[in-house]
Amino acid sequence: MRAQYEEKTFESYFNSELSNRKIFYFPPGQVQEGSMGADTVAFMKNRSIWRRLGYSYWFKLPFQGAPYREMAEEMERQLSREINDVPDIKGNIFFQYKRSEFMMKASAEEWKYWKKPYFRYEIYPEQQALLEHLHSKFSKRVLILYAAPAIRDVSELVDLHIRQQLISRTNFRPAYELAGHKRNTFVSPGAHSWACSEPVRLDPFNFEVALNGFDQVEADKQSMIKKLAKEVESILLETSFAQPFELLRNRYGLDDLELVAPLLKAYITMSAVRQVTGLQWIVTHAS
């Protein structure tokens, strides 16, 4: 049975709950509502790009009437101040959100592993290949996770959102563990999984413990973000997502930003990655 809720609603509620925890930083361009939403495209030289970075469409000074270069330079200063206010960065997380199916019948393909109702989600080859490529590049520097809720309908989703318990009802699985599989199945968050088609039992994964595994602190936050964006861009251009990503790069005029506003370019690059792949980037920092 297909879960009776929208995947974007789950994403929105999940991000809302995560943002209430003071150890996470949501970079501009990574949140669906407001700044640079994943499903909206705008020309870099159009004012809507600034609105999607958190500024209203009708700009107040210093933006109003400013040429494109001056606007980019001012935004670079704004972003620099913002990231400098963030405590030292401990690590980066990429979330690939999934909407689970709830399997209730004994005729379900993976029933024999559970012998009771269970959740499952599909693993798409192109998406999985990208996540594996990212893992091979970043290894322990970036935590790359599938996130799928163990819920059945929108009433349950809204209730968990109101009580701020959605994260505790989400099943997390490192993407690299699902290499070669078409589906992942589970009965509850935090428990073991059965990955299929060639069945493999995967040990329980604890998201909170994994967060504590980031043992290095990155003090030069701007350099880290710019380097991360360049490395992710390089990887994406080697995958099946290269063509749509190139279209967005050209549309945003990212090459023009390299010398003028490199931090702004990094944020917009990662926003374009999110638009093309659905991959959510979040930063965890020292409390």
N, C-alpha and C positions, 0 to 999 in steps of 0.2 A: 504494500500500500504506500503510495506516494505521500509523504508527510504533507499535512494541510497547512502550510505556511509558505511565505515567500523567502527565498534565500537572502535577498537584500534586507529583509526585515531582521532576520537573524544576524546578519553582519552589523547592521546599525545598532541593535540592542547589545551585541557582544562588545562592540567598540565603545559604546556608552558606559558599560560596566567597567571595562578595562581602563577607560580614561579617569574613572573615579579613584583608581589606585595611584598613589603619588609616585610610583617608580617608573611610570611609562610616559613617553613623549611621543605625541602624534605629529610627525613632520607635516608641514603644509603640503596639500595635494594628496593626502592619504585618507581623508575622511570623506564619505559619500556626500553628506550634506554640507553645504557651504563651500569650503575651499577646494577648487579644482576637482570636482566630482569625477568619478571613474567613467561615467557614461556620457559626459559632455565634452564636445570638441570645440576649441576656439582657436582663432589665429593668434600667434604670439603678439602681433602688433595691434591686436584688437583689445579694447579696454576690458573685455570680459575675462581675459586672463588674469587681470589684477583683481577683479571681483572674486574670482575663484581662489585667489590666494588670501581672501579674507577682507578685501577692501570693496566698498560699495561701488556700484556702477558709476554713480555721479561723484567724482572725486573731489575732495577738498584739497587745499594746498598741502604739500608741494606738488601734487600730481596734476592738478587741473591746468590744461594748456601746455604741459611739458612735452618735449619731444620724446620719442621712444627711448633713446639712449639715456636721457636723464631719468626717466621713469624706472628703467632697469637698474641704474646706479642707486637710486633712492631705495628701491626694493631690496637691493643687495645689503644696504646699510640696515634696513629694518630686520631682515632675516639674520644678519650677523648679531644684532643685539639680542634677538630672540634666542638663538642657539647658545649664545654666551651666558644666558640666564639659566640654562639647563645644567643640572649637576653633571659631574663627570660620567660619561657614557660607559656602561658595562658591556653592552652587547646589542646586536640587531636581531630582530625576529621577522620572518616572512610567514604570513598565514595564507593558506589556500583554503577558503571556506567551502564547505560542502553541505548540501541539504540531504539528510538521510531518508532512506525508505525504511518503513517499519514492516517487517515480514512476519505474518501471523499464521501462515498455513504450512502444514507439514510437507506440502509439495514444493516449497521454496528450495532453490538449488543448494543453499548452504545449511538447511535445517539439520542435516545429519551431524554437523559439528556442534550444534547448540541444543537440539532437541527441545527447543522452546522458542517463543517469539524473539526476534533480534533485529538490530538495525544494520543497514549496509549502505555504502555509497560507491559509485562508479569511479574508476581511475582512468583518466583519459590519456592515451599514449603521448600526445604532443605536450600536454601539460606536465606529465610525469617526467618526460625526457628533460624538460627545462629545469625542473626541481632537482633532478639528479645532477645535471650539469652545474647548477649553482652549488650544490653540496660538495661536489668534487673540487670546486674552486675555493670555497670558503671554509669547509670542514667545520671545526668547532667555533669559528669566528661568528657564524650566523646560524641561528636555530630556524630550520625550515620545517614547518608543521602543517599537516592537514588538521582542520578543526571542524567537527561535525557534531551537532547537538543530539543528545539522546532524548528527543521529545517527539510527540506524534501530531500535535495540532496547534493552531494559533492561540487557543485559550491557554494552553500550558506554556507556550512561549511568552505570552504577555504576562502571565502570572509570575514566571521566573524573572522576567525583566523588572517588574515592579518590586519584587523582593530581593533584587540584585543577587540572584543565585544562578544565573545562566552559565557563567564560566564553570561552576562546579558541576553542571550537567552537560558539559561539552567533552567529547572524546577527542584527545589529541594523539597524533601519530606522526613521528618523524618521516618525512617523505621518502628518504632513501631506503627505509625499511620495506617499502612497497614496490621496489624495483621488480619488474617482471610479472606483476599482478594486475588483474583487471578490476578487482573489487576488494574492499576491506569491510569486515563485519565485526560487530561487537554487541554486547547486551547492555552494558552500562559504562558510563565514563570512568576512566581510571582502571578498568579491568583489562584483561588480556584481549587480543583480537585474533581472528582467523582471517588471514589474507589469502585470496584465491585468484587465479584458477588452480594452480598447483598449490594445494593447501599448506600453509605454514602458520603455526601458532606463534604469535608475537607476544612477548612478555608485556605486562602493564607498563604504561609510561606515565610519569607524574610531571605535569607541567610546572608546578611550584618548585620541585626539586631541580628541574632543568634550568630554571631561572637562576638558582643559586650556583649553577655550574659555570656561570660567567665570572671568572676570577681575575680578569684583567680590566683595568680601568683606562679608558681613552680620554686623556685630558685635552688633546688637540681636536676638538669636536668638528670644526669646519673642515680640516684636512681629511678626517675620517669619512665624513659625508660625501665630500667630493670624490674621494678615492672609491668608495663603495659604488657610487653612481656610475663612474667610468667603467668599473669592472663588470657591473651588471649589464650595462649597455653593450660592452664587448661580447658578453656571453649571449645576450639576446640576438645579436646580429649573426650568430652562428646557428640559430634555430629556425624552425618554421614560422616563428613570429617576426622574423626580420622585416618582411615587406610592410606589414601594417605599422610596425614600429618606425620604420624609415619615413613613412608617410606622415606620422605625427611629428617626428623630428623636424622634417622640412616645414610642416605647417606652423610649428611653434618657432621656427627660426633659431634653433638651438645653437647652430654654428656661430651665429652672430653674437651669442652671449659669452662665449668662451673667455674672451679677454675683458669684457665689460663687467660681467656679473657671474663668476664661476659658481658661487654658492646657489644663486637663483637657478642657474642652468642645471645643477645637480638635483634640486628639488623638482623641477619640471620634468627632467629625465625620468625620475622615479615615479612621478605621476603618470607619465606616458606608459611606463612599464605596467602600472596598475590598470590603466585603461585597456591595454592589449591583452594582458594575461590574467587579470583579476587578483594578482598577488598583492597582499597588504603588507606594507612595511611599517614596523613599529620599533621604537628604540626603548630599551630599558636602561635606567641610570641609577647611580648611587642615591640612596634616600637622604 
